[in-house]
Amino acid sequence: MIKIEGLCVDFPNFCLKDINLSINRGDFFVLLGPTGSGKTLLLEAIAGLVPVKRGKIYINGIDVTNLPPENRGVSIVYQDLALFPHLTVLENIKYGLHFHKIDKVKAEKRLNWLLDQLKLRPLIGRFPVNLSGGEMQRVALARALMINPSVLLLDEPLSSLDPIFKEEIRGQLKKLHQETGSTFLMVTHDFTDVLFIASRVAVINEGKIEQVGDVEEIFQRPRSRFVANFVEARNILCGYLTGSNNHRYIDTGKIKVEFAENTTENEKKVYFVIRPEDIIVSKIPLQSSARNCYLGRVTEITNRGAIIYLKVDVGNELTAMVTKASFEQMNIREGDSVYLTFKASAVHLF
């Protein structure tokens, strides 16, 4: 659906470097990365809004690298929404029809469908100044989808919304994606968006793609320290491979961690991650098939509402996650001794 080959975009203080990316038809694909990593620039290159120094962009098998934006079959929704303040909601939504020839009957049918899907019918006579943030976001989405694009590009559409509106718009985006069948490509730095709506993800950093995969792969099996840090794996350690075929370990110098991934090398230095949610916390040793169990001391407690993060010194410092209910039931305090237990399959090397 979208294929990018060797794409380079040069700006005075930043550039995209040899981007290669394939996005399948109908994907809800997310570009994830920190501010200033090149996410929006890549989106604008796909839309035809910035010049390409080198490389190719294909949409539906057609080379669009040198085509103007209006001939690419894409719509883009920016973070600041860019609604026309002098136009009503209805006029904003229909604005794209001035530049795209769409059958009047089909256009009317699509307009009515969008008004109903996005609950905009009561707002059609209002001006943007009289809309809430969530309402403006829905209008911007309707305007972008009105021309029935094959690709919808979304530049951090949720970043400026209050949490309650974020949840609402996430749900509407997911539903619109399912019902339109269009390919959605969204830029975000918030991996909560990824967990909720993405089918596939690319992590971008300093103008380069670090990793591409499905959501589970990115979160559970990061391939670099940057990706591991960015998706908050929290437990990023290094050590040397040791052990036999039946029992393989990473020796950090302070603890030995058994892992299940296939490798025959020994004495090689590796980095590995264990996600906090894969670690079980208990006051007594568990009767479990899990291969890794350590006694440690709680050094820090971080309350995140329904979730509590515990830093525990087991030789190396590990962070585990527990629910508030479990935390209160165990009555854990800083300085307490606890057991950390996790499976060999929860250990991922990179």
N, C-alpha and C positions, 0 to 999 in steps of 0.2 A: 504493500500500500504506500508507505513512505520508505524510500531507500536513500541513504546519504553515503556518498563515497568520497573519502579523502578530502573532506570539506575544510577549507581554511578561510577565515575571515579576519582581516587585519584592521585594527583601530589604533590610534596613536599610543594608547596606554594599555591595550588588551588585545588578545587575539584568540580565536578558536583554532586548535591545532589538530589537523588530520582526523576529523571526526568521521567515524564509520558507524552507521546505525541502521537497523531495519525495524520497522514498525508494521505489524500485521494489520490487515483490514479489520476494523471493528474493535481494535484494542482500546482500552483506556490506559494509555501509556503516560507515565509520570517521569519528568526530569527532576531529579532530586539533587540539591546541592546548596552550599552556603551562599549568602549574599556576595555578589561579585564573581561568581564562578563561571559565568558565561551562559547561564540557562536562558535568559531572555534574549540574548544575542542570537543563540541558536534558533529560538522560536521565530525571531524576526527574519533570519536568513531563509527559513522554510517558507515564511509568508511572502518573501520577496521585498522586504522593507530595507534590507541592507545589502550592499554589493558583496559578491563572493570573489575572493582572490583566486581560489583554486578549488577543484572538486566538482561534484555533481549532486543535484537533488532531483529525485524522481518521485512523482505522485501518481498513483495508478498506472505505473509503467511508462509515464510520459516524462521526458526531461524538461523540468520547469526552471532550470537554473537561471535562464535569462528571460523568462516570461515575467510580465508585470503582475503585481499582486492580484488584480481583478480577474486574471485568466488562470489562476491556479486552483480554483475550487476550494479555497480555504476561507475561514472567518477567524478573526482574532478578538479576544476579550482581554483588555488590559486591566492591570491592578486598579488603576484610577477610573476605570469604566468608560470615561470619555463620552458621556451622554451629552446631547446637545441641549443646553439650558433653555433655548428659546422654542423648543419643540415639545409637544405633549408626549406622554408615554406612547400613545398609538403612533404618532408621527415618527418617534424615535425607532420604534420596532419596524416600521415599514420603510425606513430610510434607504436600506440597501436595494430595494426594488427599483430605485432610480437608475441603478447601474447594472442590473441583471434582468434579462428578459425571462420572466416567469409567467406562465399562463395565468390569467386573472382568476379563473375558477380554482385552480390549484393553490394560488397564493392566498385566496380568501379562506380556503379550507385549512391551510397550514397556519394562518393567522389565528383562526378560531381554536385550533388545536393547541397552539402555544399559549394563548390567553388562558385556556382552561388548565393546561398542565402546570403552568407557573403561577396560577391564581392571580392573574393581572387584570381580569375584566373590570373589577370595580375601580381600577386606577387609570383607565385609558385616557381620561381627560385631564389628569394632573400633569404638572411640570416637575422636572427633577428636583427642584428646590424643596418641594413638598413631599419628598419620598424619604423613607428610612434607608439605612445602608443595605439591608437585606432586600428591600423593594427595588432599589437601584440595580443591585446585582442581578435580580431576576429580569429586569428590563434589558440589561446589557446582554444577557444570555438569549433572550427572545430575539433581540435584534440580530445577533450573530447567527442564530439558527433559522431565521426567517428565509434566507436565500438557499436553504437546504444544502449546506456545504458538505463535501465528502470528508473534510477534515476540519475539526474545531480546535483552535489553538487557545489555550487559557493561561494567561500570565499571572500567576499568584492570585487567583480570583477570590480567595478566602482570607488573605492576610490582613485586610483592614476591617474585617467584620468582628463583632462581638461574639463570644463563644456560642450563645444561643442561636445566632444567625448562621454561624459556621456549620453547626450541626444540620440546620434546615437546608442550607444550600448544598452541602455534601450529599444529602439524601436526594435532592432534586437533580443534581448532576448525575448521580448514579442511575436514577430512573430515566432521565432523558437519554443517556447513553444507551441504555438497554432498548428503549423504544424507537430511537432514530436509526440505530445501526451505524451511525457515523463513527469515524475514528476520532477519538479525543486525545489530544496531547496537552498535558498540563504541567506547568512549571510550579514548583513549590520548594520551600526549605523546611516544611513541617512534615515529619514522617507519619504523623497521625493521619494526614490526608492519604498517604500511600496505603496504610493499613486498611483504610475504610473503602477506597474506591479503585485502587490501581489493579490492573491485570498484569502489567509488566513495568519494570523500573530501569532507568539508567541513572547512575550516580555520576555527577560531573564535578570536576575540581580544577580550577585554574585553566579553564579552556580545553580540558581533555576528559574523555570518558574514562572513568575508573573501573566501572563494572556495570554489566547489563544482566538482568535476570528477572525471574518472577519474584513476588514479594517475599516468600519464604527464603529463597536463596540469598537475597540481599541482606535480610535481617539475621538469618541463622548462619550463613556461610560467607561472610565478607572476605574479599580477596586481598585487602590491603589494610594497613593501620588507619588510613584516612577513612575508609568506608566503615570500618569497625567503630571508630570514634564517632563518626557522624550519626550512625544508627543507634548510638548509645549502648553498644555491647558491654561497656563499662569494665568488664574483666578481660583485659588484654595483657597477656603475659608472654614471656619467651623462655626457652629452655633448650635442652639437647635431647634428641631422640635416643631411646634406649630400649632394652627388653628383647624378647623373642617374638616369634610369629603369633603365639597364642596370647601373649600379654605385652602390649606395646605401651610405653610410657614416655612422657616428657618430664625430664628432670630439670626443675627450675633452679636447683641449688638449695632450695628450702623445702619443697614438697615434690613428690612424684605424682603425676596426673596420668591416669590410664585413658587411652583414647581408642576409638574404633575405626578410624579412617585407614585406608590401605596405603602403607608405605613400607618399603623394606630397608630404608636407609637407617644407619645408626650414627651417633655422634654429630649429626647435622643440627645446626642451630635453626630453630623455627619459632614463629610467633603463633599464638593460638588464642581463641576467645571462648568464653563460657557466658551465655546470657544470664542475667540475674534471675529471670523467671524460670530457668531450668534448674535452679538450685533449691533444694528442700531444706528448710531450717527446722531444727527440733532441739528439745532440751535433753533428750536421751537418744542413744543410737537407734536407728531405724532397722527393722527387719526388712531388708530390701535387696533386690538383685543388683542394684546400682554399685558400680565398682569403686567409686570414689567417695570416701567419707573422712571428714577431718573435724577434729575438735579445735575450736578457736574462741577468741574473746571478742565481744562486740565493742568496737571502737567508736562507732558513730551511728546515729539514727536520724534518718531524714524522712519527715512526714509529708507525703504528697496527697493527703486526703484519704481516699479509699485504699491507697497503696503506701506501704512503708518500705524504704530501702535501708538495709543494714550493712554496714561495713564490718567485716569480721577478719581478724588477724589469725590466719592458720599457718603462719610462716610467711606466706605471701598474703597480701590483703585482697580479699574477695568481697564483692558486693552481691547480696542476695535480695530478693524481693518477696514480701509477704503481704497478704491482705490485712486490713486493719483488724478484722475479726480474729485472725490467727495470732496477730501480734498481741492483742489484748488478752487472748486466751492463754498464751505462753507467758505473759507478764514480763516481757523482755526489757532489760534496762542496760545502759552502757556499763561495760565492765563484766557483764554476765558471760558465762561459758555456754556456747551452743555448738551443735553439730551441723555441719554443712554436708549434704549428700547430693551427688549428681551422677548421671549415667556417663559411661564412656562415650556414648553417641552424642552427648551434649557438648563435646569438646571438638572444636573445628580449627584446623590448621590453615595457615596461609603463608 
